[in-house]
C-alpha cells in the first residue's frame, strides 16, 4: 500500500485496543524486517529486549514502532546508529528508539500534533499516531534529548482487555 | 527431523537472513539465494517443499521465474514477496500460479500461517503424485500379465 495512503487511513481510524500477550522476540524481528526494507543508507541497527513477553495491542504497537523507526531513519546520516530497546520499569513496558541523528527541533513540543512536520515530505501524522497508540494503551510518549541525537520512549502498562 | 525445506529468493541480505532465522527457529531447513541464478542452482541440488520469492530481483523478474518454476518444479508452492504491494501485483502473481502473496513489511503470524498452508499443499501434491505413480504401475503390471496370457 502507498505509504501516504496508509498514514491517512490510520489517522482516521479509531484505535480500539485489543491487548494480548506476545513474544518480544517476534515483535522485534518484525521491526528488523521492516527496517531492513527501509535501510538504504547503511545505518547500524540494533535491537535488544530485556523481556520475553510483551502485553498490548500488537498491531498498534507495531505501527507505532514503525513510525518511530521511519522518523529515526530520516534523522540519521549514512552510517549512523539506531537502537531499539524493550524493557520493563515496574509495571510499565518501555519501548525506546534512540538515533544519533539530527537533534530535536526547537518546536519539539509540537512534534506530536497532527500535520506538524519539519520535513519536506509526508503529512506529519507519524508521531501523532505514536501518541494516539500510547494514549489508547493508557500510556505516554516522551522525547529525551541526547548529547548526539535523541531517544523516543513509548511507555504503557500491561492491562489486557478482553 | 526438519519440518520441511524452504528456499528464500531475496536479494536484500538483511531481509533474507532475518527471514531464514525466523523460519529456522520454527524447525525448517532454510537456504537463501540472492538472485535467480543462485536459486536455480540450489533447486537442482536439493528437494524444496516451499519457495519464498521476491518480486524484483537483480537478474530478473520474480513473475517470469514463477513460470520457470511451474514448468520445472510444479510441486513446489511459491509464495511471492513484494514491497510493491498492490492489488495488481497480487492478481498477476496468483494468475501466474503463485500459491500465495505477502506484502512487505512482513507480518510473522501471517507468514507462518501461509508457509504452513503451503507445506500442506506440497505434501498433498506429493501424495497424489505417488498414488498416480503407484496406480500407473498397477495398471502396467496388470497389462503385462494380460499380455502374457495372450
Contacts between the chains, C-beta under 8 A, distances in Angstrom:
chain1	res1	chain2	res2	distance
A	1	B	85	5.6
A	1	B	86	7.8
A	1	B	103	7.4
A	26	B	22	8.0
A	26	B	108	5.3
A	29	B	18	6.4
A	29	B	21	7.5
A	29	B	22	5.7
A	29	B	108	6.4
A	30	B	105	6.9
A	30	B	106	7.2
A	30	B	107	6.8
A	30	B	108	5.5
A	32	B	14	7.7
A	32	B	18	5.3
A	33	B	15	6.2
A	33	B	18	5.3
A	33	B	19	7.1
A	33	B	104	7.6
A	33	B	105	5.5
A	33	B	106	5.4
A	34	B	105	3.9
A	36	B	12	6.2
A	36	B	14	3.8
A	36	B	15	4.5
A	36	B	18	6.1
A	37	B	12	7.3
A	37	B	15	6.4
A	37	B	83	5.9
A	37	B	104	5.3
A	37	B	105	5.7
A	39	B	14	7.0
A	66	B	105	7.3
